[in-house]
Amino acid sequence: MQEQELRMLLAGLLQVPPEQLASGSTLSELGVDSLLGLRFARKIQDTTGTEFDLEWLFDYPTIEQLAAFLARPAGQSQAITS
């Protein structure tokens, strides 16, 4: 899943224009709390058709990091740092 797709999903949940969501800002800085995080994780799972672990939102706390993680081949789970 690409950054733009994640940004669109999150913007829909936050009801803001996608361009308002900076890729380098953390999800909490963008206004994602625990309940919205659950909804975001569900949207990602529904969109991709694959399991999505809620912990990934904490392990990869920016749209940029999350997109990079989700783009990795299956089986690679090393932390991404930027």
N, C-alpha and C positions, 0 to 999 in steps of 0.2 A: 504494500500500500504506500503510495507516494505522499509527500508532504501536503500537496494541494488537496488530495482526497481527505486526509485527516483534518486539514484546516476547514474544509467544507462541512464535514460531519460535526465538528466542534462548533463552528459558527452557527449551524442550525440549532444546536442545543442551547447555545448562549443567546441566540436571537440577535446576532450582530453580523455586520458584513465580514466576509472571510479576510479581506485585506486588513482588517483591524487586529488580526491575530498574528503577532510576530512569532516566527519560527523559533527564535532563540529565547523567548520568554518561557518560564516554567508554567505548567498547567495551573498551578495555584495562583500565579501572578495574573493569569488570564481569567480567573474567576471560577476555576473548577474545584468544587468541594467534594466531599466523599460521596454524596448522593449523585452529583453530576458525573463524577468519575465512574460510578457504576453504570450510569446511562450511556456514557461515552464508550466504555468497554463493551457494552452490549451492542451498540451501533457498529463498532468495529467488527465484532464477531459476526453479526448478522450480514454485514456488507462483504466480508471476506469468506464467510462460510467455514471458518476454521475456529478452533478454540482460541480464546484470548484470556490470558491470566491477568487478573486485576493488578497484581504486583508489578507488572510491566509499566504501569503508569507511574509507579514510584521509582523503578529502576531506570527508566528513560523519561525524565520529567519534562522534556520539551517536545514540541511537535517534530522538530528536526531530528532529535535523538530517537524518538519512537519510530519515525518513518525509516530511519537507517536500520534500526533493529528489525523491523518487520520485513525489510527488503532482503535481509540475510537469508542464505539458504538454510533449510531446516537442519537442525542439529548443531548449529553454531549459536551458543548462548553466552559468549563472553560479553562482559559489560562494555558498553561503548562510552568513550570519554571524548569530550570536545574541548 
